[in-house]
Amino acid sequence: MAYIKGENKPSGTGADDGCPFCEIPKRDDADGLIIARGSVVYALMNLYPYNSGHLMICPYRHVADYTDLDDAEVAELADFTKRALSTLRKASGAQGFNVGMNLGQVAGAGIAAHLHQHVVPRWGGDTNFMPVIGQTKVLPQLLRDTRQLLADAWPT
């Protein structure tokens, strides 16, 4: 409900307008739900996941559009995507993935001002009666526990 109501959602477009993706790297990994840190991007758990293990990869730099990333950011984002897929397969036995970005508010970006790529693990039958009938998603593991599991499995 916090996500649906927009609680604590930043209202501005600048890095100093309460952007969580700019603030999270200032925290320790457990508090920020950070799985791994790179030179120019980092991986973190999605606070409002679609599935268990739903993570995101963000550049540290406050940038809204993929075309604004520099070559180093593009390369490390791609590398972290590969690592995320390997990690989720190893840690949770994911059978498939949804990987992508929602660029712009009209495209569904919850925080459009700071680019982030979603990596959502999928399993056969992971959509059941709860999200279809009950309009809710049941996650079998706490985010902090999932973060620790994935951080431990992250390839170096």
Secondary structure, 3 states (H helix, E strand, C coil): CHHHHCCCCCCCCCCCCCCHHHHHHHCCHHHHCEEEECCCEEEEECCCCCCCCCEEEEECCCCCCHHHCCHHHHHHHHHHHHHHHHHHHHHHCCCEEEEECCCCHHHCCCCCCCCCEEEEEECCCCCCHHHHHCCCCCCCCCHHHHHHHHHHHCCC
